[in-house]
Amino acid sequence: MAAEADLFRLSPYQQYLDTLHAGSPGFVTTAVIDVGRRASRPQLADALTRLAARHDMLRATLARMPGLDRAVLAVRPVDATEGITLTDDSGRNLRLGVIEVRIDGVGSGWRIGFSASGLVADAQSLRILQSELADLLAGREPRPETPLPFVQYSEWQHALSERGGARRRSLGPATALPRPRLARNGPARSPVYGPAELTRVLSGTLPEGVGTSATLLACWAVLLWRLTGASPVWTAVGIDERFRAPLEGTFGQLTPYVPVAVPVDASNRLRDVAKLASEVLAQARVESPAWRPPARRCPFGFDESPPAALRHVNGEAVHLRAPTARIEPFELALTVEAGAEGTRLRLRGDPSCYDEAALATVADSLGTLVNDALEHPDRRVDRLRLVSPGALRHLRDELTGPSSAAPVPDLIQRFEMQVKRAPGRLAARAGAESVTYAQLNLRANRLARRLQECGVRADGVVGVLLPNSVGLLVSLLGVMKVGAAYLPLDTALPPGRVRVMLADAGVDVVVTVSDLAGIVDQSLTVLCLDRDLDRLNLLPGTDLGIHPPGESLAYVLYTSGSTGRPKGVMVTRAGLANYATWAGEAYGLHQGWGTIVHSPPTFDLTVTSLLAPLSVGQSVHLVPASDGVESVVRAVREVGDVTLLKLTPSHLTLLRHIIDDETAARIRCLVVGGEVLLPDDVVAWQAKSPGVRIMNEYGPTETVVGCSWWEVRPHDRMSTSVPIGLPIPNTTLRVLDDDLSALAPGCIGELFVGGMGVARGYLREPRLTAERFVPDPQPEKPGARLYRTGDLVFHAGPTGLHFTGRRDRQVKIRGHRVELEEVEVALTDHPGIANAAVELHRNRGGGDRLVAYVVAHEGATLTLAAMRDHLRSRLPEIMLPSALTLLSRWPVNAHGKLDRAALPPPAFDRGASSAPFVAPAGETERRVAAVWAEVLGLSEVGVLDNFFEIGGDSFSIVKMAARLKELSGAAVPVTRAFEFPTVRSLARSLDQPGPGAAVEIGAARAARRSFRATLAQGRGRR
C-alpha cells in the first residue's frame, strides 16, 4: 500500500491542529445517517466504494515518516480503491481512509455512523458524506460531479503562505471567564434553544442588512463582554471555505478558526454590535485562506454546523443527524445549526471548567439575552437581562442560608447554660493561669456589677485594653453581661490612635491593667483588674439576668477608614449569636481539647476561637499575640488535640514551614480567613496532615466575622483561589450590578450581604452608614438591609461564590484590611508633605507591601527617618509603607490628575534599618546578604540590618530560607531566621550550628518584636 500512495503535506491549519491535539483522542467529528431496509448490503457497499473513489481523503491515511516532525497525508490513487463487501458476519466496522464507518441494523433499517479526527474532517465534511450516500442509494449522482481534491486545497494554502499572503493575528489582552477548575473528562454540551423557539425570536427582528450568523455572533460577543468585562471581545470564528465555488463538495478540514475582535460598548444597542459583527465576519472570510497560527489561542469559539435533515430514498425516510465536531480546545464555544426548519444553538464547554449544570446556566443567560435583545432592540447592551425568572429564583435560593425556626440564643445565655451544665470544666488557660467555667462566670459577673456601679448601661460602649489573658476573657464577658458593647484596643497600637478610638466611640469606662493604664486619657474611668481586685472580690458573683434584645450591640471594632480616620463597626448581639451558634456546629467545636487563641480581639477572626467555644462548653487556650506563630506550635504541642485553629493564609504559609508533621496532625480543623486562600497552600497542608479539615471562611467585619464558607475536600480541584462558598444560616448573599440588579452566574459583580449578621452601621458615621448599608431592593422582610462589601465575586454553581478582587482601593496586608486613603491622609498630616499617594506593591518574595510616594511643600526639607517616625506615631505597624519615595512633582494625566500608572518603581532601600551600614565580610555573610537583597528587592544589605525592619515578611522569609538552601545545599529552618534576624547572626549560625551561634541573639530578639506583632495583631478586616 505504501508504494502506491502519494505523500502530501498537511495544510497549514492541519499542521497547527496536529501540534494542538498532540495525540489527544477527544477532538473528533461524528455524524450518523439512518436509512431503511430497502437499501441492501450490496447497495450500501457499492455506495461506500464510490464515495471512496470520489474523495481523496477517503483513500488517505495519516503517516509519520522518519526525519519529519509533522505528519503527512498518504493518498492512494483512485484506481487503487478496493471494493467493499458487507456480509452478515463481517463489514460492520470499516475504515475508509481517514474515516471510521460503523454499520448497525436498528429496527427496520440501518444506522451508519461516521467518525474522524478533527484534524482531517470538519462537520460539513460528514454532511457531504451523509448527503452523497443518500443520493447514491437513491440512484442519483452526487454534485458536484468531480469535487476538488483536498490536497489541492492544502497546496493552495501553502502557496498563499509562502507568497506572504498570510499574517499572524495579534490578539488583545487575554480574557477568560471566571471559572473554577473541575475534574472531568469529556466535553460538556448543552442545547440552548430548540428550532421553533429561536426561529420565533429571530423572525422579523434582525437588524437591516445583517444576517442570522452576524446577529448571533453579536449576541455571543455581548454575553462574553458581560461575563468578562473585556472589550473588544476576541472569539475564534470557524470559516467554512466551501463558500468558494471551487471548494463546494470537497471533503476535509476546510474550516479554520479565525480570531476576530468584536467591539462592545455599554452604550451600544444590539443592532450596533450586529453591524460590527457582520463586518468582522466579512473580513474573516477574506483572511481565512491565508490562515496562520494566532500569537495566542483564543478561549472562545463560534461556528456554524449543518442541522439535522430529512431526505427520502425509494419511499423511505432517511434521517441525516446533525454532525458534531470538536476541532479546537475552546473554553467555551457556541455552534449555530441553521436550517429550513429553524435554528438551533449549542454550547460546548471545556470539561475542566464546565459540567452540564454550569453550561446550562450559561445557556440560560444566552437565551435570556437573545430574547431581551431582540424584543427590546433599543435597550443598551449593558442593561439586557441575563437572568431568567426561573434562574433568578434558583440563584436566590442557592445564596440564601437556612433560616432558624426559633430565635437564636444569646451568646451569654449559651455560656451560662454551659456553666450550669459543667461548672468544673476548664474554660480558659493563659500561661500558668487557668479557670473553670464556674470561676470564669464568677469573675465576669463581679466585673459586670462593677461596671454598673460606674454607670455602664445597655448599649453603652466599654473600652477593653488588655493582652491575651484570662482577664481579657473575663472583661469581654463582663461587658456583655451588663448589656453593653466592648471595644477591644490593641496594646501595640500608638497611644494616640487608642485615644482617638476611645473619644470617637464616646467611651467613659476602660478596663485594663496597671501597666497599660497610662495609655488611657485620665479623664475617663479606668478599671484595673489587678489594682481593683480586692474591690471586685467583694461584689456578688451571681448572674445578672440581663437579656438585651438582639439588636443591641455586642461589640464595636475599628477598621481602617477611607476618610483618613478609622471607623467603628457596630455589631449586634443577634449577629454574634448567630455566627457563634453556626460555628460551633460547622467546625465541631465540641470535639477535641480546645481552641488556641493567638490573635488579639481587635482582629474579628479571634471571635471564632475566643468566644464561640464558650457557647458549647469548650476550652480556650490563649497565647500572647506578640509571640508570633512559634507560640502556636508550642501551644499545639501542649494542648495535644486542638479543636480549631483560626488564622490568615499568610500565617498558614509560615506555620506550614515551621511545624512538624506529628504536631500538625494534632489539629482537627484549620479555619482560614482574612485574605485570598491559594490552592497550593491547601494542597501542601493536606499532604502534611491528611486528616485535617480546612475551611475557607469569608466575612467583612460589618457582617460578623464570617458570612460564607467553603470546606476544602481532599480531592477538590481548584484554579486560582479557593471558593468563599455559600452562606451560613440566616444570611443572604447577592451578586449585584451598579443598579442593584441581580447578575447571572459567572458574571463578576459586587457582593452584598443581608441577614441577621449585618451590623447596625458605623458609629457616629450616618453618611457612611447610609452609603454602605442600603435597603434591600427585593426584601423578604420589611426594612431589610444589605451591606455592600466592595468585594467583586462571581457565582460558580455548586462551589458558590469566588472572590476576584476589589472595586475600590482597599487592600489586604497579611489578612488585615487597609484603606490606602487612610495612610495617605496620615502622610499629608506631616507639615512638610504637600501630597501623598500609597499603592500596593507585589513583593518578589511573594507577599504584598505598601509603598508611598510624597511631594514636599516648597522649601520643606524631608528625611525618610522623619517621615517614618511621623507614621509610626499614628498608624499600626501593618499600615506602615515599606518604601517611601520622594518626588519633585506628580505625574499627571490629560485631565491634570495623578497618573498612578506613571509612578516610578518604588525605591526600596535599607533606610528603615536602625543599624549603621556594615558591608558583609566572608563567603557566608556575602551569600546571606546577596540572598536578602534578591528576595527583598534591595540594592544592598548590611550585616547588622534586621530582616524584618528592611521589609521582610512571612512570605519573603520562606523564600529566603529556600534560596539559601539552594545555594548552600543545607536546610535552613524558617525558625532560625527568627532567632538570627541579622545577616551576621544568621551567617554565624550557619557556619557554627552550635551554642556559640547565639551571639547577638538578645539584640536580635528585641529587634524582631515589631514584626512578630504584625504577624499576630489584627487591626481590622474586610
N, C-alpha and C positions, 0 to 999 in steps of 0.2 A: 504493500500500500504506500509506504513512504516514497518508493521510487516513482510512483505515478503522480504524486502530489506536487503542486507548485507552492512555493513559500512566499507569503506576503507579510509585510509588517502590519501591526495593529494601527488603527487610526490614532491621531494624537489624543483624542478623548479616551479611547480604549486604553492607551498606554497609561494615562492618568488613573483610570479606574483599576488597572492591574496593580498599580502601586497602592492605591487606596484600599482595595479589598484585601490585599495581602493574604489570599487563600481563605478568607472568611466565607463560610457557607451560607451566610444569611442574606446575601444580595442576589436575589433570584427574580425572574419574571415567569409568571404562570398564567395559563388560560385553559378553559375547558369548553368543549363543544359536545352537545348531546344530539344524537341522530337516531332515527327509528330503525327497526329491524329490517325494513325493506332494503337497507344498504347491506349487501352481503360481505362476507370476509374478503372474497376476491376483489370486490369493488373498493373496499377500504384499502386493501394492499396496493391496488393499482393507483389509487388516488395519492397515497403517500409516496409511491415511487415517482410519480410525475411531479409532485411537489419538490422532491429532492433534485430532480433534473432542472426545475425552474430556478432554484435559488442556490447560489454558490455556498452560502453558509450552512446549508443542509448537507453539504458534501465536505465540510471543513472540520478540522479539529484544531484545538489549541496545542501548540507544541513548544517545548522549551529546548533550545539547541545549545550544545556545549559552546561556551565562549560568548554567548549572548545574554545580556542581563534582562531582556524583555522576552515575553512570549511572542510567537509568530503564528500566523494562520497557515495551516497546511491544507490546500484545497485540491480535491481530486477533480479531474475533468468530467464533463457531462457523460461521455461515453464509458466512463468507469463506474457509472451508477449501477448498483446491483438491484435486481428485482426483489421485492419484499413479499414474503409468503406468510399468511396467517392461517393457523390451524387451530383445532380445539385444544391442543396441548402446548402450543408454543406461540411466540409472537406477541404476547400480551405486554411485554416491556421491550421497547425498541430504542435505538439511537439513530437519529437522522442528523449526522454531522454534529453540530453543537447543541442539538435539541434532543431531549429525552421525551419519548412518547409512551404513554400508558393507555391501553385499551381495556375497558371492563364492560362486561354485559350487565346492564342495570334495567330491571323491569322488562319493558318491551322494546328496549333499544340498546344503543352503545354510548358509553361515555368515554371520550377521547381527551386525555389531558396532555398538554404541552408544558414543558418547563425548561428553562435555560438560565445560565448565569446572566446577571445584569450586565456583565462585561460584553456579551455578544448579542443581546437582544433587548429591545425596549418593548413597551406594551403594544405599540402599534404593529410591531413585527408579528406578534402572536395573533393579533386581529387579522392580519393579512393571511396567516395560515388558516385560521378559522373560516374566513370568507372563501378562500380559494378551495379549501376542502369541500365546503358546501356546494360551490359551483361545479367541481369535478364530479361529485356524487350525483348532481342533477343533470350531468351531461353537457354542462356549459364550459366554454373555455374562459379561464380567468383573464382579467385585464389588469395591467397591460399585457400584451402578448409576450413580450420579452422584457422582463424587468431588468434594470441596470444592476449588474453585479455589485455587491457591497465593496469588494476590493478596489473597484474603480473609484467609488466614492472616497474610500480611505486614501488612495493615492492623490486624489484631487485635494483633499485637506492638507496632506503633506506638502503638496506643491505650493499651496497658498501660504503655508507657514514658512517654507524655505524662501519664498519671494518677499518675506517681510510683511505679509498681509495680516499676520496675527499680532495681537498685542496683549500683554498681561494686564488683567483687570486689577486695579488697586482699590481694595475695599476700604471703607472708612473705619472708624473706631470699632473694636469688637463689641458686639451686642449679643446677649444671650438671655433667655428667660430665666427668672429666678426660680430654680427648681432644686429640691434635694435629690440626691442620687438614690437609686433603688437597685435592689438585687433581682434582676430579671434577665431573661434570655431573648425570646422572640420579640419582634416589634409589636407595639400596641396599635390597634386600629379602632376607629370609631366612626360610624356614619353620622353626618350632621343633619342633612335634610333628605327626605325622600323626593323622588322626581316631581310629583304633583305639587308638593309644598313649595319647592324652590321655583318652579315654573310660575306658580301663582304670584309670589312676591316680586319676581323679576319682570313679569309681563307688564309692558307699557310703562315701566318706571325707569328704564335705563337712560342715562344722560344722552342727549342728542349726539349722534356720530360715534358713540362708544359702544363696543360690543360686550357680550356677556363675560368674556375672559378678562378684559380690562377692568370691568366693574368689580368682578370677584377678586381680582388682584388688588384693587383699591381697598376693598373690604378687608382683605388679608393684611395689607400694609397698615391700615388703621388699627386693626386688632393688635398687631405686633408693636406698633407705636404705643398703644395704651398699656401694653404689658411691660415694655422695656423702657419707654421714655426716650428712645433714641430716634433721631431724625437726621438724614434720611434713613428709611428702613431698607436694609440690604436683604434681599432674598434671591435665591438662585432659581431662575425660571427655566423649565425644560422646554427647549425649542425643537419641535419635530421638523427636521429638514425636508420632510416629504411634501411640504407646501411648494417646493420647487418641482416643476413638472417632470423633469428627467428622473427624479427620485421616487415618483409615485410607484408603489408596489415593491420597492426594494426592501428586502429582509436584512435586518442587522441593527446594530446600536447606532441609530441616527438621531438620538435626542440628547444632545449635550445640554448640561445645565449652565446657563449663562448668568453670572451675578449681575443684578440690576439694583439701582438705588431709586426708591420711590420717596420723594419728599413729602412730608406730612407736617402741617402746621395746625395749631389749635384752632385757628380762625377759619380753616378750610371747611367746606361742605363736601359731601361725598362726591358730587359731580366734579369738584375741583381736582380731587385726588384721582378720580377715574380718568379724567382727561390726561393728567400727567402719566398715569399708568399705561394708557394707550400709546402715548409717545414712547415710553420706555420699552414696551413690547415691540414696537416697530423697529426701534434701534437694535434691540437684541436679535431680531431676525436678520438684520444686516450683518451683525458681528458673528453670528453663530458658525458660519462655515470656516472662519479663520480663528476657531476656538483655541485658546491657550490656557493652561492651568492658572487659576487665580493665585494671587500672592498669599491669600489666606482663605481657608474654606469658610463658606457661609453656613451658619447654623440652621437657616430656614429654607424650605423648598416650596415651589409652586409649579404644578404641571397639569396637563390635560391628558386624559386617558379615554379610550373608547368605552362607551357604555355597553350594557347588555343589549342584545339584539335578537330578533326573531326572524327566521327565514323558513321557507317551505321547500322541501325536496320530495318529489314524487308523492305529493299529497300528505306528507308527514311534516310535522313541525320540527325544525332544527333550531336549538337554542344555543346562541353564542354568548357564553357567560362573559362578564366583564373581566378583562385581564387585570392582573395586579403586578406591580413592579416595584422593587426596591433597588434603586440604582446607586444612590449616594447615601451615606450615613447621616442624614439630617437629624437635628434635634427635634424638629417639628416640621411636617410637610403637609401641604394641602393639595389634594388631587381633585380636579374638576372632571366629571363624566357628563358631557353634554350630548344629548341625542334628540331625535324627533319626538320622543315621548316625554322629555323633561330633562332636568339637570340634577345631578346628584353630587354632593361634596363629600369627600372622605378625608379624614385626618389620619396621619401616621406619626407615631412618636418614638423617640429613642427609648429603648427598653430600660436604660439606666436612669431615665428621668420620669417616664410616664408609665403608669399602669392603665388599665381600661377606665377606672373611675376618674383618674386625673385627666385623661384625654377626653372623657365625656364632659368634664367641667369646661375645658377649653371649647369643645364643640358647642356647648350651650351658650357660651359667651359669643362665639362667632355667629351662631344662629340668631341670637337676640340682637346683635349689632346689625346684621344684614336686614332683619325686619325693621328695626328702628330707623336705619339709614334710608331705606327705600320708601318707607311710609312717611318719613319726615325729611324730605330732600333738602330743606333749608336749615336743618339743625346742624350746628357746629359739630365737628367730629369729636371734640373733647367733651361733648355733652351727650353723645349717643349712649344709650343704655347697653350694658354688658351683662346684666344680671336679670334673668327672667324671674317672674314672681315665685315660681316653684323653687328655683335655685336660691333665691333670697331667703325664703322660709327655712330651707335646709341649712344655709350658712348661719343664720341667726341661731338655730337650734344647736349647731355644732360648736359655736363660740359662746354659748351660754352655759355656765356651770350648773350643777344640780342645785335645786332650791331646797332649803331646810323647811320641813313641815312645822317644826316647833322653833321658838326663839332660841338662839344660841346662848348658852350660859355665859355670864361674865367671867373673865379670867380669874378675878379674885374669888368669886364663888366657887369655881372649879378648884382653885388652890385650897380653899378652906375645907372643901369636901375631902381632899387628899389628906389634910391634917387630921381629920376625924377618922379617916379610914386606916392610916398607918402613921400615927404620931411619932413613933420611934425610928422611922426610916430616915436614912441620910438624905438631907435635902441639898446641902451645898458644902463644898470644901474649897478653901483657898489657902495654899501653903500648909501651915500647921494648924489652921483653924478650920473647924467643921461644925455644922449644926444639923440637928434633926428637923423634921417638918414642924414638930411642936415648938422647938426653940426658935426657929425662924419666924413662925407665926407670932409667938410671944413678943419678940423684939420689934417686928413690924407693927403690931398693934400699939405698943408703947410709943413708938415714934409717931404713929398716926395721931395719937392723943396729944402728944407734944405739939404737933403741927396745928391741931385745933386750938390749943392754947395760944399759939402765935397768930391766930386769925385766919388760917387757911380754911377755905370752904370749897364746896363742889365747883368744879370747872375752873378753879384757880390754877396758877402755874407755879411750881416749886422747882428751883434750881437744884441739881444734884452734881456736885463737883467731887468725884471720887474715882480712884483707880479700881481695877477689877479686884473685888474683895467680897467677903460675906457682907460687909457693911453696905456695899453698893446694892446688893440684892435686898437687904433689909429696907433701904431707903426707897427703892422703886416700889416695893410692895406697900410700904407705909404710906407713901404719897397717894397711891391708887386706892388704898383702903379708906382714906378720908374723902374720896371722891374727886380729888384734884388730878392734875396732869403733871408729869415730871418732865423737866427739861434737862437732859444729860449734857454735861460740859466736859470737854476733853482736857485732861490735866496737862497735856503737852501743847495746848494752844497758846499763842501770845496772850498775855493778860489783857491787853487792850481789846482783843477780839472777844474774850469772855465777857468783859464788862458791856460791850456793845450788845451782845445777845441778851444779857440779863435786863438791860434797860429796854431793849426793843420788846421783850416779852412781858414787861411790867411786873417782873418778879420782885416780891417783897421778902421772901424767905429762901435761904440757900442751906442745903445740907452738905456738910463737908467734914474734914478733919483739921486739926490744929495746924498741921504743916502746910495746908493749902489755903487757910482762911485769909491770908494776906492778899490773895489774888482778888478777893471779892471787895466791892465797894463797902466801906464800913457803915454806910447809911442803911444798909439792909440788915435784916435779922439773920444772923448766921448761927446755925445749929451744928456744933461739932460733936460727932458721935463719940470721940474719945474724951473730950473735955466735959461733956454734959452727961456722961454715962451714969453717974450716981443719980442725977435727977430723973433720967429716963427709967431707971430701975424702980423708982417709987410709983410709977404710973401703972394703972391696971393693964393686964395683958390679954384681956378677953376681946373677942371680935366686936367690931363697932356696929355691925349690922347695917351699914350704909350701902344702898344699892342704887347708884345713879342710873338714869336712863342710858340706853345705848348710844344716843347722840352726844353724850357728854365726852369730854376729852380724856384720853388715856395718856398721851404724851405729846410733846412738841419737839420736833427735830429740825435743826437748822441745816440748810443745804446751801451750796454756792448759788449766788444770785446774779442774774444778768444785768441788774441795775447797778452793780458795784457793791452792794451790801448783801450779806447772807439773808435768806428768807426762812421764816419759821413755818413748818408744815404742821397743821393741827390734825392729829389722828384720833379717831373716835374709839370709844371702848367697844362698840359693836364690831368695828372693823378689826380691832386687835383680837377680840374673842373669836371671830370667825376664822381668822388666819391660824390662831393657836390651836383651835379645835381640829381644823383640817390637817395642819402639820403633824399633830400628834398621831393621827390615823395614817396619813400618807407615808410618813417617814418612819413609822414603827417606833415611836419614842418610848413606848412602854417596854421595849426589849433592851437587853444588854445592861451595863452597869452605869451608864450615864453619858452626858454630853460634855464636851470641852468648850469652854468659852475663852477665846484668845484675842478677841477684838473688843474694843470699848463699846459702851451703849450708844455712843454718838453715831455709830455705824449701824443702820437699822437691821442689817443681816444678823446682828447679835441677838435680836429678839428670838430667832429660831432656836438657838442653843441655850439662851439665858432664861426666858420666861415660859416659852411653850412647854418645856419638860415639866415644869412645876404643876401644869394643869393635868398631868397624867401620873403624878407621883414618882417622877424620875429624879435622879441626882444630877446636880450641876457641878462641874469641876472648873474653877476659874484659875487662869494663869495670867501673869502680868502682861498687859498689851504691849509693853515696851520691850519684851524679851524676844520677839520675833518667832519664827517658825521652829527654831530649835526647842523652845519650851513646849511646843505642841508635840514634838516627838517624845520628849520626856514624859509628858502627861499621858500620852497613849500607852506608853510602857507601864506607867503607874496604875492607870485605870484598868487596863487588861482587856476589857470587852467594851469598846466605845460604841455607844448607840448611834451617835451622829457627830459629824464634824462639818461645820459650815465655814466656807472660805471662798475667796475670789479665784478666778482662773490663774491670776498671776501667782498667788500663793500656792495653788495646786501644782504649778510647774516647779516651783522651788522645792516644795515639800517632797515631790517625787524623787528629786535628786539627792535628798539627804536622809530619807527614811529607808530602812532596810525592809526586805520583803516580809520577814517574820513580824515586824512591828506593824507594817501596813495591813497585814491580814487581820489585825485586831480591830479594825474599823469596819463597822457594819454598813454605814451609809455615809457617803460624801454628798453634801448639798452645796452646789456651786452657784454663785450669783454675783452680780455687780458689773460684769462685762461679758464680752463675747467668749463663749466656751468653744475651743477648737477641737475638732475630732482627734487630732494627733495626741493631745493630752489625755483624752478619754481612753483611747486605744492603749496608750502606754500604761495607764493606771490599771486597766483591765488585765494587762499582761502581768503586772506586778502583783495584783491582788484579784484573782478571778472571781472571788465571791462577793466583792464589794458592790453595793448598789450606788449608782451615780445618778444624781438628779440635777438637772439644769433648771434653776428657778429664776423667774423674771418678775420684777416688780419695782416700779418707782416708789420712792418714799411716800408719795402722795396717794398710794393705793395699798399701804400697809405691807411692807416687806416683800410679799410675793402675791401676784395675782394670776400667774400661769406657771406651768411646769411641764417638764418632759423627763421621763426616766429613760436613760440610755441602756438599751439591751445589749448583751454581749456581741450579737451578730448584726447590729444595726449598721447600715452603710450610710455614711454622711458625706456631704460635699465640703463646703467651705466652713460651715459652723453647725453647731448642734441646735435643733429647734428650740424655741422658747415655749412651744407646745400649746396646751389647751387650758381653759380657765379652771380655777379652783371653785368650790361651791359658792353660791350666792354672788357670782361675778359674771359680768358680761364683757366681751371683747368685741370691738368693732374696728374694721379697717375702712376708713372713710377718705373721701377726697376733700378739696378745699371748700366745697359746698355742703359738706357733711352728708354726702350721698354715699351709699354702700358701694364698694368696689368689688369686682368679680374676683374669685380665687385666682391667684397668680399675678394680680395687679399690685404694684407697690403703692401703699398709701400710709397715712398716719394712723397709729394705733390710739384708739380711745378706749378708756376703761370705765365701766359702770358697775354698780352693785354696792354691796354692804361695805366694801373696803375703801371706797372713795373718801378721802379726807374732807374735813369741813372746809378747808381752804388755807390761805396763808395768813398768819397772824398779823393783824393791823395793815393788811395789804388788800383792800377791797377791789381796787382796779385790777391788780394782777390776778386775784381770785376769780373775778368775772371773766378775765381773758382765758384762763386755763381750765376753769371748771364751768362747762357750758351745759345748757339744757339739752336733754336727750331729744333728738328730732323725732324719734319713734319710741316714746316711753311706754314701758309696760306698767309703770306705776306713775300716778300724777306727781309732778315735781322732780322726777328722776334727773340726775345729772351725769355727765360724762367728764372724765379727766382726760384732756388732750396731752399725750405723753411727749410729743415731738419726735418719737421714735418711728422710723419707717420700717414697715414689715410687709410681708405678703402671706397669704393663706395657701397652704400646700396640702389640703385634704387631710388624710389621717394623721399626719405629723403636726397638724395645727399651724401655728404661726412661726415664721422665720424672720429674724432681725436682719436688716440690711444697712442701717445707718441712721443718721440724724437729719432733721430738716433745719436745724439751727446750728449755732456754734458751740453747743455743749459737747464736752469730750469726757472721756474716762481715763483716769490715770490710776492704774492698779486697782480698779474697781470703784474708785471714788469719783463722784460727779464734780466736774469743774466747769464753771461758766467762764469762758475766756474773757468776757467783758469785765468780770469782777477783778481779774488780775490786771487788766488794762487800766481800770479806774484806780487801783492801788498804786500803780506806777505813776499815773498823772497826778496823784496826790503829792508826789515829790515836788518841791518848789522849783527844781531845775529842769523838770521834764515838761515839754510842751505837748508832745503826742506820743502815744504808745500803741503798739499792735502786738498781740500774742497769738501764736499759732501752735498747732500740734505737729511735732516732727517725729517721723518714724525712725527710731534708733537702729543703727546697723546691728546692734546687739540683740535686737528682737523686740524691745519694748517701745513704748511711746514716751516722748519727753516734751515739755513745754519750752518754747523758745520765744524770746521777746525782742522787739525792735523799738528803739526810742529815738526821738528827735529832741534835742535840748532847746530851752529858751535861748534867745540871742544873748550872748555874753555869759551864759551859765557854764560852769565847769562841772562835769560829771565824771565820777570814777565808778568802776564796776563794784568795788567794795562798798561804797556809799549806797549805791542802788540796792545791793543785796541786803545790806543791813536795814534799809528802809522797808523792804518787802518782808523780811523776817519778823519785823515788829508788828506786822499787820495780817500776815497770811499763814496758814498752816504749811508745814514742810511740803505736803503733797502738791501745793499750788505754786511752789517757787520755780521759776524758769531755770532750766539747766544751762541756758546760754542767753547772754544779753549783748545785743549788737547795737552800737551807736551809729546812727545815720545822720548825714548833714541835712537831708530833706527826704520827704516821702516820694516814692514812685507813684505817679497818678495816671489814671486812665483818661479817656477823651472827655469824660464828664467832670474831671477835676477831683475825683475821689480816689482814695487809696487803692492802688492796684496790688492786691495781696499776692497775685501770681508773679509779680515782678520783684518781690522782696528777695534780697540775695540769700544764698545759703547761710544758715546760722553759723555764728562764729563761736564754735566750741573751743574752749581753751581750759587751761588749768587755773583760771582766775578764781574759781571757787575754792581752791585749796587753801587751807590755813597754814600750810607749811612753806618754807622757802624752797626754791628750786635747787635740787642737788642732782647732778647728772648720774646716771647709772654707771657702775664700775663692775667689771667681771661679767662672765658669759651669762650666768643665770639672771643677774639683775637686768642686763640688757634684753634678754629674751622676755622676761616678765614685763618690762616697761614697753617693749615693742608690741606685745600682745594686748596690753591695756590700751595703748594708743590706737591700735587697729580696731578693737571692739568698741571703744568709746568715741571713735572718730576724732581723736585729738592729734595735734601736730607733735607734741612731746609730753612726756610724763616724767616727773621727778621721783626719786626713790623714797622720798618722805611723804608723797601725796597719798591721801586716803582714797581708796577706790570709790567709796560711796559719796564723798564730798565732790568729786570731779565728774559725777554723772552716772556712776554705776547703779544698777538696779537688779531686780530678781532675774530678769531675762539676760542681761549682759553678764552677770556673774556666772551663769550656767555656760554661756558661750565661751567666756574667758577660760573656765576650767577645762572645757572640751578642747579648746585651741592649744592650751599648754600641754595637754595630754598628747595631742597630735605631734607637737614639736619635740617633746622630751621622751615620749614613749611610756611615761609613768603616770598612773592615775593621780589626779589632783582632786580630792574630795571637795565638794562645794563648801562644806563646813570649815575647811582650812582657810578659805578666803575671808570668812567672818572672823576667825581667830587672828589672822595675819592680814589686815586690810591695807598695808602699805607695800610698795614694791620691795623695799629692803627686808621687811619681816617675812614676807611670803617667799622671797628668794632664799633667805636663810633657812626657812622651814623645809624647802625643797632640797637644799644642799645637806642639811643636818636634821633629818627627821627624828630627833630625839629631844630630851628635856631642854637642851641648850637652845632649841628653836623658839623658846618663849621670850626671847629678848624683845622688848618694846611691846609686849602683849598688853600690859596695863594701859599704856597710852593708846594703843590701838582700840581697846575696848571702849575707852572714853570717846574716841573719835567716831566710832560707828553708831553711837546711840541714836543720832538723828535719823539714820537710815532705818534702824530697827523700828523706830516709831512710825515711819512711813509704811512699813510692811503691815503693821498691825492696827494702826489707828484709822478709824473711819471718820470722815468729815462730810458725810452726805453721799447719797447715791442718785441713781437715775430719778 
